[in-house]
Amino acid sequence: MLYFVFATGRCNLRCWYCGGSFSPEVVPWEVEYRVEDLARFIEEDEEEAVVAFYGGEPLLNPGFIEEVLDKVPAKQFVIQTNGLLVKELSAKRWRMFDTVLLSIDGRPHVTDFYRGRGVYEKVVSAAHYLRGIGFEGDLVARMAVSEQSNIYEEVAHLLSLGVFDHVHWQLDVVWSDRWRDFEGWLKASYLLGVEKLASLWVSKLVKGRVLGIAPFLGIYRALATGCCEKPPCGSGRSSFAVLTNGKVIACPIAVDASWAYLGDIWTAKPSLIRNAFSIGEPCTSCEEYEVCGGRCLYAYKERLWGEEGFRKICLATKHTIAQVRKHLRLINDLLESEVVERHQLLYPIYNNTIEIIP
């Protein structure tokens, strides 16, 4: 199981789409439990655990991270960070991580528009710093995508830097009321950009190079194996979050949703909360359900854009899946002729917090 462990509710940025820190009344800025209690909770899990540090900005609490690294029995450690404070942990600590996700939204002007002036340069420097101190794990550029974004240009740019293993993006559509014309942006920019990106991905596959475009790889994995977590992030089924006050919730963004609350680290049992939620209609009747898996538990439960808005997001999902599906025969031919190897395409091999479906 995957456990998102909040290190703090505080953040050192105020990004355009989230506004910065959580209210300390909802997610306290200090951890209010003993790490030994967290370790005991996770030790009760019969399956191997993945611990992902989350926030707020988790590197605002490096001492807590170090203590968890030392005391909590996890097979893999993951962190999602804005990258501005990477030197708060030593090289030895960074080499204990399997996956590091750095928040960056694409080209310099786009990243700085969303996250603040100078952030792009600092994040890229952080990526090179991590490689320079010997981090050999999976370095992921984790993007948020909205109206300022050109999906092809942003992803292609991040791949061109040569420092990220994978690029993943999430559409800023779950709670955002800032869109001027989401549907127009989809048709004029995003859908065409995804097509162009898929063409780039396939053109490199033909030459034996697998670009780390996480949504394409995750969708291919679902199509090739017939295996798709529902929802693909695992929220409420094989993925849970522990807030700084010890509360256990189904989804790390559902910090104030009563439906997501499942107890706390002193009373909840991993074996009992596993598979606590499931996706229903309209997703289960959809022809792409076995690949999409319902996309996002929070979006499914909240429907903040209403039923019509919920289905508009589905257009983007179905289009992205179609771009991979239409190249399946070519990909299989490349595998058969050993131009690429199957293991290169089966990503992620465990839930490393990549949601797969944007």
Secondary structure in CASP SS format (residue, H / E / C, confidence):
PFRMAT SS
TARGET T0000
AUTHOR 0000-0000-0000
METHOD secondary structure of the structure
MODEL  1
M C 1.00
L E 1.00
Y E 1.00
F E 1.00
V E 1.00
F E 1.00
A C 1.00
T C 1.00
G C 1.00
R C 1.00
C C 1.00
N C 1.00
L C 1.00
R C 1.00
C C 1.00
W C 1.00
Y C 1.00
C C 1.00
G C 1.00
G C 1.00
S C 1.00
F C 1.00
S C 1.00
P C 1.00
E C 1.00
V C 1.00
V C 1.00
P C 1.00
W C 1.00
E C 1.00
V C 1.00
E C 1.00
Y C 1.00
R C 1.00
V H 1.00
E H 1.00
D H 1.00
L H 1.00
A H 1.00
R H 1.00
F H 1.00
I H 1.00
E H 1.00
E C 1.00
D C 1.00
E C 1.00
E C 1.00
E C 1.00
A C 1.00
V E 1.00
V E 1.00
A E 1.00
F E 1.00
Y E 1.00
G C 1.00
G C 1.00
E C 1.00
P H 1.00
L H 1.00
L H 1.00
N C 1.00
P H 1.00
G H 1.00
F H 1.00
I H 1.00
E H 1.00
E H 1.00
V H 1.00
L H 1.00
D H 1.00
K H 1.00
V C 1.00
P C 1.00
A C 1.00
K C 1.00
Q E 1.00
F E 1.00
V E 1.00
I E 1.00
Q E 1.00
T E 1.00
N C 1.00
G C 1.00
L C 1.00
L C 1.00
V H 1.00
K H 1.00
E H 1.00
L C 1.00
S C 1.00
A H 1.00
K H 1.00
R H 1.00
W H 1.00
R C 1.00
M C 1.00
F C 1.00
D C 1.00
T E 1.00
V E 1.00
L E 1.00
L E 1.00
S E 1.00
I C 1.00
D C 1.00
G C 1.00
R C 1.00
P H 1.00
H H 1.00
V H 1.00
T H 1.00
D H 1.00
F H 1.00
Y H 1.00
R H 1.00
G C 1.00
R C 1.00
G C 1.00
V H 1.00
Y H 1.00
E H 1.00
K H 1.00
V H 1.00
V H 1.00
S H 1.00
A H 1.00
A H 1.00
H H 1.00
Y H 1.00
L H 1.00
R H 1.00
G H 1.00
I C 1.00
G C 1.00
F C 1.00
E C 1.00
G C 1.00
D E 1.00
L E 1.00
V E 1.00
A E 1.00
R E 1.00
M E 1.00
A E 1.00
V E 1.00
S C 1.00
E C 1.00
Q C 1.00
S C 1.00
N C 1.00
I H 1.00
Y H 1.00
E H 1.00
E H 1.00
V H 1.00
A H 1.00
H H 1.00
L H 1.00
L H 1.00
S H 1.00
L C 1.00
G C 1.00
V C 1.00
F C 1.00
D C 1.00
H E 1.00
V E 1.00
H E 1.00
W E 1.00
Q E 1.00
L E 1.00
D C 1.00
V C 1.00
V C 1.00
W C 1.00
S C 1.00
D C 1.00
R C 1.00
W C 1.00
R C 1.00
D C 1.00
F H 1.00
E H 1.00
G H 1.00
W H 1.00
L H 1.00
K H 1.00
A H 1.00
S H 1.00
Y H 1.00
L H 1.00
L H 1.00
G H 1.00
V H 1.00
E H 1.00
K H 1.00
L H 1.00
A H 1.00
S H 1.00
L H 1.00
W H 1.00
V H 1.00
S H 1.00
K H 1.00
L H 1.00
V H 1.00
K C 1.00
G C 1.00
R C 1.00
V C 1.00
L C 1.00
G C 1.00
I E 1.00
A H 1.00
P H 1.00
F H 1.00
L H 1.00
G H 1.00
I H 1.00
Y H 1.00
R H 1.00
A H 1.00
L H 1.00
A H 1.00
T H 1.00
G C 1.00
C C 1.00
C C 1.00
E C 1.00
K C 1.00
P C 1.00
P C 1.00
C C 1.00
G C 1.00
S E 1.00
G C 1.00
R C 1.00
S C 1.00
S E 1.00
F E 1.00
A E 1.00
V E 1.00
L C 1.00
T C 1.00
N C 1.00
G C 1.00
K E 1.00
V E 1.00
I E 1.00
A C 1.00
C C 1.00
P C 1.00
I C 1.00
A C 1.00
V C 1.00
D C 1.00
A C 1.00
S H 1.00
W H 1.00
A H 1.00
Y E 1.00
L E 1.00
G E 1.00
D E 1.00
I C 1.00
W C 1.00
T C 1.00
A C 1.00
K C 1.00
P H 1.00
S H 1.00
L H 1.00
I H 1.00
R C 1.00
N C 1.00
A C 1.00
F C 1.00
S C 1.00
I C 1.00
G C 1.00
E C 1.00
P C 1.00
C H 1.00
T H 1.00
S H 1.00
C C 1.00
E C 1.00
E C 1.00
Y H 1.00
E H 1.00
V H 1.00
C H 1.00
G C 1.00
G C 1.00
R C 1.00
C C 1.00
L H 1.00
Y H 1.00
A H 1.00
Y H 1.00
K H 1.00
E H 1.00
R C 1.00
L C 1.00
W C 1.00
G H 1.00
E H 1.00
E H 1.00
G H 1.00
F H 1.00
R H 1.00
K H 1.00
I H 1.00
C H 1.00
L H 1.00
A H 1.00
T H 1.00
K H 1.00
H H 1.00
T H 1.00
I H 1.00
A H 1.00
Q H 1.00
V H 1.00
R H 1.00
K C 1.00
H C 1.00
L H 1.00
R H 1.00
L H 1.00
I H 1.00
N H 1.00
D H 1.00
L H 1.00
L H 1.00
E H 1.00
S C 1.00
E C 1.00
V C 1.00
V C 1.00
E C 1.00
R H 1.00
H H 1.00
Q H 1.00
L H 1.00
L C 1.00
Y C 1.00
P C 1.00
I C 1.00
Y C 1.00
N C 1.00
N C 1.00
T C 1.00
I C 1.00
E C 1.00
I C 1.00
I C 1.00
P C 1.00
END
